Amino acid sequence: MPEQTANSCANAQRRPSEVAQADLLGQESGDAEPRPVDGSGLGDELPVAVYQSILVGFAGMLAAAWVAFGRVGGTDLDLAVVTVLCSVFLLLPIILHRVAAARTGVKQRDLQRFLAQPFETATGALSAREVWLQVALVPVALAVAAILIGGVYLWLG
C-alpha cells in the first residue's frame, strides 16, 4: 500500500501525457525500462503473410474499381476519395503496429511456427489455416466480387 501511494504521488508530479505514455509502455513510475505486457504486441498474433493477404484483397478490389469505373466521366473523384479512405483505413494500423513494435521490441510471429501450432481463440483452438481463412475471407471475397462486377460492367458496356 505505501508503494502504491508513492507511485500515486510520483504520478501526481508528472504531466498527464507522461503518465499516459508510461501506462501505454507498461512502465511503473520509476522504471527506466518498459516491462513486457504479455509477450505479444498489437498485431503480432498473426504472421505478416496473413496481413499481406488482407492488403492484397483490398488492393484487388480498388484496382478492379479503377479499371472498370475509372473510364466513366465524373467517377474519378469518387474513386480517388475511396482510394484515399481505404489507404488511411489500411495504413493506420500498419503505422501503429510499426511504432509499437519499435518501442517495445516485440518480434513478428514466424510463419512456419504459426502454421505448425494450433491458434487459441475465445471459443477454442483452431488450426492456423482456419484462422488465416477466417481473416482473409472477407477481403478476398470482396475483391473477387469487385472483379466480377467490374468484368460484367465492362462486358455489357
N, C-alpha and C positions, 0 to 999 in steps of 0.2 A: 504494500500500500504506500509506504513512504517513497518507494522508487517511482510509482505511478504519479504521485504528487510532484516529484522533482521533474519528471518529464513534462507534466502539465505546465509547471512554472517555466521550464525552458521553452516550451512551445508558445507560451504567452508573450515571451520576449522576442519572438521571431515574427516576421511578416506572414500573413495568411498564405501567400503564394509559396513561401519556403516550406511551411508545414504541409501544404497540399503536395508539393513536389516530393518531400521526404516520404509521405504516405504512399504516393504512387510508386516510388522506388523501393518501398519496403524497408525504409530506414527508421530506426529509433532516433530520438532527438540528438543523441550524442554520437551515434555510429558514424564512422568515417566511410565504411563500405556498405553498399546496398546488400541486404540479405536476400537470399533466394526465396521466392514466394512459395512455389511448389514444384520447381524444376521445369516448368514449361512457361512459355510466354504467349503473348497474343498471336494467334495464327500458327503456332508451332505444333499443333496437334496432328497436322497432316503434312506430307512432303510437298515440296514445291511443284512437282508434276501434277498433283491434284488441282492446285490453284491455277496452274497454267492451262489445264483443260477448261476451267471456267472462263478464263480470258479468251481462249480460242473460240469458245461458243459465242461469247458476246461480240468478238471481232467478226466472226462469220455472219452474225445477224446484222451488224452495221454495214458490212461490205455488201450483203445482199440488198439491203435497203438502198444504199447509194447506187448500186448498179441498176436496180430495177426502177427506182423512182427519181434518181438524180437527173434524168434527162428531161423530165416534165418541168415546164416553166413554173416558178413560184414555190417549188418544193425544196430548193437548195437551202434557203434559210431555215426551214423546218428541220431538214436533215442535219444542218450544221448545229443547231441548238440541241438536237437529240444526241449528236456525237459528243458535244461538249459535256452534256449532263451525264452520259454514260461514262465518259472518260473520268470525270470527277468521281462518280459513283464507284468506279473500279480502282482508280489510282489512290484515293484517300486511304483505304485500308492497307494498301501496299506501302505507302509512305509511313503510316503509323506503325506498321509492323517493323519496317527497317529501322526507324528511330528507336523503338522499344528494344529491338534486338541489339542495336549498337550500345544502348545504355546499360542493358542487363547482361549482355554476353551470352544469351541463350542461343543455342545452335538449332538449325532446322532439322527435322526428323529425316533420317535416311530412308530412301525409297525401298530398298531391299529388306530392311528391318521392319518397315511398316507392312509390306506385303506378307511377311512371314508370320506376323503375330496377329492375334485377334484384337479388335478395337473395342474398347469398353464404352458403352453409351448408357444413358439413364435407364433405358429399357432392356439392357442386356448386351452381351457380346455379339459383334458382327465380324464377318471376315473383312479384310481390307478391301477386297474387290467390291463387296456390297456397299461399303462406306463410300468408295470412290464413285460407284454408280449413283448412289443417292445424292451425292454432292453435285455431280456433273450432269445429272439427268435433265434438270430444268433448262440450264443454259444451252446445252446441246440440242434439246428438243425444240427450243425457241429458234435456234439457228437453222435447223432443218426446216421448220415451218416457214421461216422468213425466206429461205432459199426457194422452197416450193411455191410460196405465194408470189414471190418476185418472178420466178420462171413462168408461172401461169399468166401473170400480168404482161410479161414481155411477149409470150407466145400468142396470146389473144389480142394484143395490141392495145 
